[in-house]
Amino acid sequence: MARNKEAVVLVIDVGPSMHSVLPEIGKVCSLLIQKKLIFSRYDEVGFVLFGTADTKNELTEEVGGYEHVTVLRNIKVVDEDLVDAPQNLPRGSVPGDFLDAIVVGMDMLIKKFGQTNKGKKRLCLITNAISPIKDPFEGTKEDQVNTIATQMAAQGMKMDCVIVRMKQDLEMNRRVMKENDVLLSVFSNKSSSKIVYVENPTSLLGALRTRNISPVTIYRGDFEISSQLKIKVWVYKKTSEEKFPTLKKYSEKAPPTDKFATHEIKVDYEYKSIEDPNKVVPPEQRIKGFRYGPQVVPISSAEWEAVKFKPEKSVKLLGFTDASNIMRHYYLKDVNIFIAEPGNKKAILALSALARAMKEMNKVAIVRCVWRQGQGNVVVGVLTPSVSDKDNAPDSFYFNILPFAEDVREFQFPSFSNLPSSMQPNEKQQEAADKLVQMLDLAPPGKQEILPPDFTPNPVLERYYRYLDLKSKHPDAAVPPLDETLRKITEPDVELLSRHKSIIEEFHRSFELKENPKLKKSTRRIMKERPPGSDGEGEEFDKDADAKAIDSIGYSSKDKVEKIGDINPVKDFEEMMSRRDNAGWINKAIQDMKNKTFDLVENSCEGDTYDKALECLVALRRGCILEQEPKQFNDFLCHLYKFCQEKDLRNFCQYLASHGMTLITKTEAPDSEIPEDEARSFMVKPEPDSQNVKSEAKAEDDIMSIFLGGK
């Protein structure tokens, strides 16, 4: 058997207590064989059932015993017939003994491969382990398990134990379950075995390893602590994204009688001269070009090689830092694992000491990595210690790539706590939301997580592979409906929603839902499109409409505006406020808008710029509310009001009053110190009687004293 080929014996419990989950087990086993047909078509698989009424295995005939264990399929190369084998598993009638079944599976592997193919022989036990194990003729059950585990390790076998226990199983004999768990844990300690417990069909689908991926090192060499201290390490990929398989082009031009036709399509490209379209340009006359602005810069292969950065293969320690300084969202790409060179006791001891010291001091290491010689890029990453609690597993490090300055994206968003009180939930609304979140909690306290990441498969990939198998047998088959197990991953639990319908309805009643119109117009266009005569007396500045405009319009910027111009100051202001490459743009935009508004008022001729000044004030007010800067707007409006009084520009104050322009209140911005009633008194209504000019001026002075510190 070749080095990369694997032999698997599926040892399945079909006793009475397993009948309810046998259909799901059959699907999982079929999927395992389907993936082997795609990725490892020379792998071999066998089936052993225990808990059956009959007995059919070679050990019973040779030495006796091992009753109620049936070899359903001998070990053979995977094929389409083997895919259908687990679909209709027979229902057993007696409780099964998983130790007998494990020995039968081991015997099958030993007889077929002997001492060869170490590390590529695997048993997969699927049971609920709630039936008692028979007492051995000699010794104890623990002695028997130790003997089996030692033999398994000597033969280079691995075992995956999938313990399927539904809710009804947990009410069975707890003493027997505890005893069986202790026996299975011996396999984990004495041999290369892994035990997982699942409580539902969805987790079962992800618990069985359906695709075997051989570990391949991406680096073998020195971990350089200093020029005098180096540790031999191997680096493997710990996690990697399982991508959707790429579809290739298929040719039907091959003769139907050719059984060895690959049906592959090869694509060749020809480069032709612009001057002579019929002339093909050979490779030696071609050169790559790179765009630099409007021009294309040619760079030859020799120049390209000369300009490449070619660091030497190495992993070097740059230093240590507190673990709190490295945020989780800094991590890039996949996770790698650093282990000491196998068999190198000094390296294992040094790496373990380093990991335990870093764990104790809550430190992480920053390292510079070049995985192979001539690699075109250098990565800087963080090593996080992983201290093992098992005797047969050494300490190690997890490695995550960190971003460079060019990779970091800083997005500044205002806090929800800074929103106006009108946009904050009340106590009843908050309580309804809390109940909804608690109802949909996938990991409730004291219970197992409903969709654990380790056991939740990608439903897109699972559905694709199942349909691929169906399509291979029936080319005209339609796409089947979504499997019920996959539906539980992709859709809300209907039973859960119906059981807590009252909580959902309470949440719905607590919030008034309205359709939010998606306005596409800028503030300037909204002001311009007001009907004629709208600047007349009595029309007020609608603060609610202004708040809606904040939500619906938002800030959007394509070109980076750095100052407010004369043509469209409102648009320039909004684009400056939307910039997030530097926090200083907010204050600069507000200050520039103040200056622009002040200039428009000061340089007006008989009120010709009042409309534009009002637009600027509206935009400034909206921006200060959105960015929680009410003081800047309020101080400016008071200053502008006082300036108009001194320069005999009271008509502009009346113009603002007629449009309802007021200070920003506490309701609109929590940081504001202006109550609602005082903001309303800021509006100055025009007096038609000229004899009341003095009383009007006095009233204005009194109002100004309120907002300029004279309360």
Stockholm file with secondary structure:
# STOCKHOLM 1.0

chainA/1-711         MARNKEAVVLVIDVGPSMHSVLPEIGKVCSLLIQKKLIFSRYDEVGFVLFGTADTKNELTEEVGGYEHVTVLRNIKVVDEDLVDAPQNLPRGSVPGDFLDAIVVGMDMLIKKFGQTNKGKKRLCLITNAISPIKDPFEGTKEDQVNTIATQMAAQGMKMDCVIVRMKQDLEMNRRVMKENDVLLSVFSNKSSSKIVYVENPTSLLGALRTRNISPVTIYRGDFEISSQLKIKVWVYKKTSEEKFPTLKKYSEKAPPTDKFATHEIKVDYEYKSIEDPNKVVPPEQRIKGFRYGPQVVPISSAEWEAVKFKPEKSVKLLGFTDASNIMRHYYLKDVNIFIAEPGNKKAILALSALARAMKEMNKVAIVRCVWRQGQGNVVVGVLTPSVSDKDNAPDSFYFNILPFAEDVREFQFPSFSNLPSSMQPNEKQQEAADKLVQMLDLAPPGKQEILPPDFTPNPVLERYYRYLDLKSKHPDAAVPPLDETLRKITEPDVELLSRHKSIIEEFHRSFELKENPKLKKSTRRIMKERPPGSDGEGEEFDKDADAKAIDSIGYSSKDKVEKIGDINPVKDFEEMMSRRDNAGWINKAIQDMKNKTFDLVENSCEGDTYDKALECLVALRRGCILEQEPKQFNDFLCHLYKFCQEKDLRNFCQYLASHGMTLITKTEAPDSEIPEDEARSFMVKPEPDSQNVKSEAKAEDDIMSIFLGGK
#=GR chainA/1-711 SS CCTTCCEEEEEEECSGGGGGGHHHHHHHHHHHHHHHHHHCTTCEEEEEEESCSSCBCHHHHHHCCCTTEEEEEEEEECCHHHHHGGGGCCCCSSCCCHHHHHHHHHHHHHHHHTTCSTTCEEEEEEECCCSCCCCCSSSCHHHHHHHHHHHHHHTTEEEEEEEECCTTGGGSCHHHHHHHHHHHHHHHHHSEEEEEEECSHHHHHHHSCCSCCCCCEEEEEEEESSSSCEEEEEEEESCCCCCCCCCCCCCCCSCTTCTTCCCCCCCCCCCBCSSCTTCBCCGGGCCEEEEETTEEEEECHHHHHHHSCCCCSEEEEEEEEEGGGSCGGGCEEEEEEEEECTTCHHHHHHHHHHHHHHHHHTEEEEEEEECSTTCSCCEEEEEEEECCCSTTSCCEEEEEECCCGGGCCCCCCCCGGGSCGGGSCCHHHHHHHHHHHHHTCSSCTTSCCSSCGGGCCCHHHHHHHHHHHHHHHCTTCCCCCCCHHHHHHHSCCHHHHHHTHHHHHHHHHHSCCCCCCCCCCCHHHHHHTSCTTTTSTTCCCCHHHHHHHHHHHCCCCSSCCCSCCSSCHHHHHHHHHHCCSCTHHHHHHHHHHHHHHHHHHHTCSTTTTHHHHHHHHHHHHHHHHHTTCHHHHHHHHHHHHHHHHHTTCHHHHHHHHHTTCCCCCTTTCTTCCCCHHHHHHTCCCCCSCGGGHHHHHHHHHHHHHHHTTCC
#=GC SS_cons         CCTTCCEEEEEEECSGGGGGGHHHHHHHHHHHHHHHHHHCTTCEEEEEEESCSSCBCHHHHHHCCCTTEEEEEEEEECCHHHHHGGGGCCCCSSCCCHHHHHHHHHHHHHHHHTTCSTTCEEEEEEECCCSCCCCCSSSCHHHHHHHHHHHHHHTTEEEEEEEECCTTGGGSCHHHHHHHHHHHHHHHHHSEEEEEEECSHHHHHHHSCCSCCCCCEEEEEEEESSSSCEEEEEEEESCCCCCCCCCCCCCCCSCTTCTTCCCCCCCCCCCBCSSCTTCBCCGGGCCEEEEETTEEEEECHHHHHHHSCCCCSEEEEEEEEEGGGSCGGGCEEEEEEEEECTTCHHHHHHHHHHHHHHHHHTEEEEEEEECSTTCSCCEEEEEEEECCCSTTSCCEEEEEECCCGGGCCCCCCCCGGGSCGGGSCCHHHHHHHHHHHHHTCSSCTTSCCSSCGGGCCCHHHHHHHHHHHHHHHCTTCCCCCCCHHHHHHHSCCHHHHHHTHHHHHHHHHHSCCCCCCCCCCCHHHHHHTSCTTTTSTTCCCCHHHHHHHHHHHCCCCSSCCCSCCSSCHHHHHHHHHHCCSCTHHHHHHHHHHHHHHHHHHHTCSTTTTHHHHHHHHHHHHHHHHHTTCHHHHHHHHHHHHHHHHHTTCHHHHHHHHHTTCCCCCTTTCTTCCCCHHHHHHTCCCCCSCGGGHHHHHHHHHHHHHHHTTCC
//
